Amino acid sequence: MHNNDGRDLRSVVVQPKAQLGDSELLMIDEPEQGLHRAAERKLAEGLSRVTRDHGLTVIAATHSPDLLNRPDARVLGVTRMRGATRIREVTPPDRESMGELGLTPSDLLSRVRTFILVEGAHDRAVLAATIGEQLSLLNAHILMLGGATQLKGALQGQFLSDFTDARIVAVLDNLDLAYLRDSWRDAKSAKSRSGFGAGLAVLLERYSGRHLSTEQQFIREFLIRSMENDIEARVTVHGMSKPDIDYVPRREQVRTEC
């Protein structure tokens, strides 16, 4: 693997001063290209050792999990949305919030195109067993929330909105799918025409009263948070009328949702 002027980057890692002289900055574009996973791990360890032992600053544009997930790495997420480029640092609180959902920085900054949010291990197991292969081909990642109560929290830290442009599919049990989708469509349309307040009014009207189920309460809060974060165009909702997942998704559903 070589950089633009032909130098072997693996040699740079092993002998930084010999290769770089008095330079204090090394910039690398996708250093993991052409490496197998074991070599990629060694590369990450070597770059970390270079920064620690030789005072060299390394800036890398990368999708490598071994580089992105290192605790000593300062990670900046670059996203392009609506024609604008945004740069935001993955802070320690971000990492903590990600960890609560079983995510790492590389999960968000990699090439995952769809995050499927499900309530628990049973839901994830059913989807993985029935359509897991298809989801993998579609670069979709199943994210277990640990109950409907965690749905709003999935957007609380804003990392799903700030660090990825992937689609987000929320799947909850005990919901009327037709009513849910109509309500979400109308809320998005109202926000598009008249702003956030109009979209909020639709959701509060459709899901109001003392007799809302736990799932209805949390899907409402999740959708409100989606509009607050301006990611409603990326959010799709899916509900099942029964209290738990006990069906097999149709293949055409998978292609449509993801």
Summary of the structure (lengths in Angstrom):
residues: 258
radius of gyration: 21.7
end to end distance: 34.7
largest distance: 71.2
contacts: 740
relative contact order: 0.11
helix: 50%
strand: 17%
